[in-house]
Amino acid sequence: MNVHSPRIPVADADLYPTRLPDGEAVIDRPDPVLWSDWSEDAPISRDDAEHYRDKGYLVRRDIFGADEISAMIEASQDLRDHGQAIRAEDLVTEPESDAVRTIFRLDEHSALFDRVSRDERMAGVASFLLGDDVYLHQSRLNYKPGFTGKEFYWHSDFETWHAEDGMPRARAVSASLLLTDNSSLNGPLMLIPGSQGVFVCTAGETPEANHETSLKRQEVGVPSPDILTELAAKAGVDHVAGPAGTVIFFDCNTLHGSNGNITPDPRSNAFFVYNAVSNAIRSPFAAPKARPAYLANRGAPKPIRPVSGRIGG
């Protein structure tokens, strides 16, 4: 990886300087990707652990039963149908319509999805990947309707969480639970494998209340086409297709995005961000003030105790 090296400000305890005034940079990641040593009692196989470490993501299929998946889909549709009853700050609509794009604080709005977030097949795997107890930094329900669902541009979640939420280290993992079948055509998650190993220090200062526009169309904190081209040239671009119930765990720093959806088939997913308890957020590293609580859990971390058993039974 070539290192692009404009002047980088020095900040105490900031291992990931970003939103630079003099142009973007690419630095090697100082943190591990996989924080646990694999052993026979790990919740995933050795191959899965190595894939996550090397590629920055892990796909798990067939971990939920058909009845559990049906309960999740029903709960998801109910939330969308009754979106008007959800507090306004937790709702994001499509850029050019009032169609629901995202519902934040999913674990608060749904007892069933709160249970999903604490399931050992979700939180237990996250705890292993991060080598620590975990808590929910953020949860949300994403919808990408047929014909009109807009794209999510390439980005590292950690870059935003570090700059605007104050997450100090790259010790978090996202779990995307598919609630519709995802094909290669209806806007599935795309990832640049290996990109988790470097951090793109993006250019430009963070505007006041940047989240108000970035949730619909992100323009600040994203890599340039040149950087994306260089990273993709190394390992290509992967996409994840799979039936409802598939779970994609991906490192907080893995560059990812998705195309718009112009097919008739909607796409939706439940999204849980697990952060290590030892990595609790502080003041933002590159923003005027912290984002609202629905985007970043700023309370004292409450470790999740993974639970077993059927969901929705």
ZAMARGU-4260 file (C-alpha; in steps of 0.2 Angstrom, whole numbers, plus 5000, padded with zeros to 4 digits):
<rodrens>
0) 5000/5000/5000 | 5007/5017/4995 | 5007/5030/5009 | 5000/5047/5005 | 5008/5059/5017
5) 5002/5077/5018 | 5004/5085/5034 | 4995/5076/5048 | 4991/5085/5064 | 4998/5077/5080
10) 4984/5074/5093 | 4987/5065/5110 | 4979/5048/5111 | 4973/5050/5093 | 4979/5035/5083
15) 4967/5039/5068 | 4969/5057/5063 | 4956/5062/5050 | 4946/5076/5042 | 4963/5083/5038
20) 4965/5101/5032 | 4978/5097/5019 | 4971/5082/5010 | 4969/5064/5013 | 4981/5051/5019
25) 4982/5032/5021 | 4990/5025/5036 | 4993/5007/5042 | 4980/5002/5055 | 4989/5001/5073
30) 4975/4989/5080 | 4972/4971/5077 | 4957/4966/5067 | 4954/4949/5076 | 4956/4952/5095
35) 4955/4934/5101 | 4966/4919/5098 | 4956/4905/5090 | 4953/4889/5101 | 4941/4874/5100
40) 4928/4882/5111 | 4927/4898/5100 | 4909/4901/5093 | 4916/4901/5075 | 4928/4890/5065
45) 4946/4893/5063 | 4943/4896/5044 | 4930/4909/5048 | 4941/4918/5061 | 4955/4919/5048
50) 4943/4925/5034 | 4937/4939/5046 | 4955/4944/5050 | 4961/4943/5032 | 4946/4950/5023
55) 4938/4961/5036 | 4921/4952/5036 | 4913/4935/5039 | 4896/4928/5032 | 4886/4916/5043
60) 4871/4907/5035 | 4859/4895/5042 | 4861/4900/5060 | 4843/4905/5063 | 4828/4894/5060
65) 4814/4897/5048 | 4802/4902/5062 | 4814/4914/5069 | 4817/4922/5053 | 4798/4924/5050
70) 4796/4932/5067 | 4810/4945/5063 | 4803/4949/5046 | 4785/4951/5053 | 4793/4963/5067
75) 4802/4973/5054 | 4787/4975/5043 | 4776/4981/5058 | 4789/4994/5062 | 4789/5001/5045
80) 4770/5001/5044 | 4769/5011/5060 | 4784/5022/5057 | 4773/5037/5060 | 4772/5032/5079
85) 4791/5032/5080 | 4799/5048/5087 | 4805/5059/5073 | 4824/5059/5077 | 4825/5040/5075
90) 4818/5041/5057 | 4827/5044/5041 | 4818/5045/5025 | 4824/5043/5007 | 4832/5058/5000
95) 4818/5062/4987 | 4803/5055/4996 | 4795/5051/5013 | 4798/5033/5012 | 4807/5026/5027
100) 4825/5023/5025 | 4831/5020/5042 | 4824/5017/5060 | 4837/5020/5074 | 4837/5013/5091
105) 4830/4997/5085 | 4833/4988/5101 | 4822/5001/5110 | 4808/5000/5097 | 4806/4981/5097
110) 4807/4969/5111 | 4810/4955/5098 | 4825/4964/5090 | 4832/4968/5107 | 4832/4949/5110
115) 4841/4947/5094 | 4854/4959/5098 | 4858/4949/5114 | 4858/4932/5106 | 4874/4922/5108
120) 4874/4919/5089 | 4876/4938/5087 | 4883/4946/5103 | 4893/4930/5107 | 4902/4930/5090
125) 4905/4949/5092 | 4913/4947/5109 | 4924/4934/5102 | 4930/4945/5087 | 4933/4959/5099
130) 4941/4950/5113 | 4930/4959/5126 | 4913/4961/5133 | 4902/4971/5121 | 4888/4984/5121
135) 4877/4991/5108 | 4885/5007/5101 | 4871/5009/5088 | 4856/4999/5081 | 4845/5002/5066
140) 4833/4995/5053 | 4838/4999/5035 | 4826/4998/5021 | 4830/4999/5003 | 4813/4999/4993
145) 4812/4992/4976 | 4814/5004/4961 | 4818/5020/4972 | 4831/5014/4985 | 4846/5025/4985
150) 4864/5020/4986 | 4876/5020/5001 | 4892/5027/4996 | 4909/5019/5000 | 4914/5023/5018
155) 4922/5016/5034 | 4910/5017/5048 | 4924/5019/5060 | 4930/5035/5052 | 4914/5043/5056
160) 4912/5035/5074 | 4930/5041/5078 | 4928/5058/5070 | 4910/5062/5076 | 4906/5050/5090
165) 4923/5049/5099 | 4927/5030/5097 | 4945/5029/5101 | 4951/5013/5094 | 4945/5001/5079
170) 4938/4988/5091 | 4920/4987/5085 | 4911/4976/5073 | 4895/4978/5064 | 4882/4964/5062
175) 4870/4965/5047 | 4856/4953/5048 | 4847/4951/5031 | 4828/4952/5032 | 4825/4950/5014
180) 4834/4939/5001 | 4849/4949/4994 | 4854/4945/4976 | 4868/4953/4966 | 4855/4965/4959
185) 4845/4973/4973 | 4858/4983/4981 | 4868/4970/4992 | 4882/4975/5004 | 4898/4977/4995
190) 4915/4977/5003 | 4933/4980/4999 | 4942/4965/5006 | 4958/4969/5015 | 4954/4987/5017
195) 4951/4985/5036 | 4970/4984/5037 | 4973/5003/5033 | 4964/5019/5039 | 4960/5032/5026
200) 4962/5049/5035 | 4949/5059/5025 | 4951/5077/5020 | 4940/5092/5025 | 4933/5098/5041
205) 4917/5091/5048 | 4902/5104/5046 | 4891/5108/5060 | 4877/5095/5062 | 4884/5085/5048
210) 4874/5070/5053 | 4858/5079/5047 | 4863/5077/5029 | 4876/5063/5029 | 4862/5050/5035
215) 4854/5053/5018 | 4869/5056/5007 | 4887/5055/5014 | 4899/5067/5007 | 4911/5071/5021
220) 4923/5058/5028 | 4923/5047/5012 | 4939/5042/5003 | 4943/5049/4986 | 4940/5039/4970
225) 4959/5037/4968 | 4961/5029/4985 | 4946/5018/4982 | 4953/5013/4965 | 4970/5009/4973
230) 4962/4998/4987 | 4950/4989/4975 | 4965/4985/4963 | 4973/4975/4977 | 4959/4963/4980
235) 4944/4968/4970 | 4926/4971/4977 | 4916/4957/4986 | 4897/4957/4987 | 4886/4947/4999
240) 4871/4938/4992 | 4861/4927/5003 | 4843/4923/5009 | 4834/4931/5023 | 4843/4926/5040
245) 4860/4928/5033 | 4872/4938/5045 | 4887/4948/5039 | 4899/4953/5052 | 4911/4966/5046
250) 4925/4975/5055 | 4921/4993/5059 | 4935/4999/5047 | 4931/4989/5032 | 4926/5000/5017
255) 4909/4996/5011 | 4894/5003/5002 | 4879/4997/4991 | 4872/5001/4975 | 4854/5009/4972
260) 4840/4997/4970 | 4830/4999/4954 | 4824/4981/4954 | 4806/4977/4960 | 4813/4968/4975
265) 4815/4977/4991 | 4830/4975/5002 | 4831/4977/5021 | 4842/4972/5036 | 4844/4974/5054
270) 4860/4982/5059 | 4869/4980/5076 | 4885/4989/5080 | 4895/4980/5094 | 4908/4990/5103
275) 4921/4983/5116 | 4917/4989/5133 | 4935/4994/5135 | 4933/5006/5119 | 4919/5017/5126
280) 4917/5033/5117 | 4923/5050/5123 | 4923/5067/5115 | 4923/5068/5096 | 4941/5068/5088
285) 4936/5078/5073 | 4919/5087/5075 | 4912/5102/5084 | 4902/5092/5095 | 4895/5074/5097
290) 4881/5067/5087 | 4865/5063/5095 | 4862/5049/5107 | 4851/5039/5094 | 4867/5038/5083
295) 4879/5034/5097 | 4876/5026/5114 | 4885/5039/5126 | 4879/5031/5142 | 4890/5020/5153
300) 4893/5004/5143 | 4881/4990/5149 | 4889/4974/5144 | 4878/4962/5135 | 4877/4945/5142
305) 4873/4933/5127 | 4858/4923/5129 | 4853/4906/5121 | 4837/4899/5115 | 4824/4901/5101
310) 4819/4919/5096 | 4801/4923/5094 | 4795/4907/5103
</rodrens>
